[in-house]
Amino acid sequence: MKKLFSILAISLLTVTISCDNRDDTTVVDNTAHAQVKDVTGTFTSGGGYKLTQPLSISNTTVVLVYRNVGTGNGAIWQQIPKTFYLDDNLSFPADRQLDYNFDFTTTDVQIRTEANFNQSTQMTNDEKSQFLVNQTFRIVLVPGVAGKTSTPVDYSDYNAVIKYFNINDKL
C-alpha cells in the first residue's frame, strides 16, 4: 500500500507541476483583422475637397492612409498627411501649400485637401490634374491595442506595414 501511495503522490505532483498556468507571455494574432481598401476620387469645390469612405471599425483600430504617387502601372504609396509646396506662378500667390490630410471615426474615413490659397481658382490645370483629379488612396486598417504607446513598425513605410501585419494588398 505504501508503494501505491508513493506512486500516486509522485504522479499527482508531476501533473501539478507540468500544469503551471503562470505563463506571462500572451500572443495575440490580430492579423486576420488587418485589411486594405482603395478609394479613388476627384477633389472638387462642390464636394468641399473631401472624399469620404464609409467603414465599420472598432475604436482601437489604427487607420493609416497612403496616396498613390506612382505613374503608369507602378504603385508607390506615400503616407498622408503630406504637404506639397507648389511652384510660384506670376498669376497666383507665392508660397502656395497644398496638404492632404484625413480624419476618421468608427464609421468612416474622410480624406481632404487643404490649402493656403483658393484651390478652385489659383491652381494651374497641370496642378489640378496632378493633385485633385482621379486621386487614389489606400486605407490600411490595422489592429490596435488600447493603452499601447509603442508602435511595432514604421507606419510611414507602406511595404513594412503590409509585411509586418501580413496584409494581402492585392485588390
Secondary structure, DSSP 8 states (H G I E B T S, - for coil): -HHHHHHHHHHHHHHHHHT-----------GGG-EEEEEEE---TTTTTEEEEE----TT-EEEEEEE---TT---EEEESEEEE----TTS-SS-EEEEEEEE-SSEEEEEEEESS-TTTSS-HHHHHHHTSSEEEEEEEE---TT--S-SS-TT-HHHHHHHTT-----
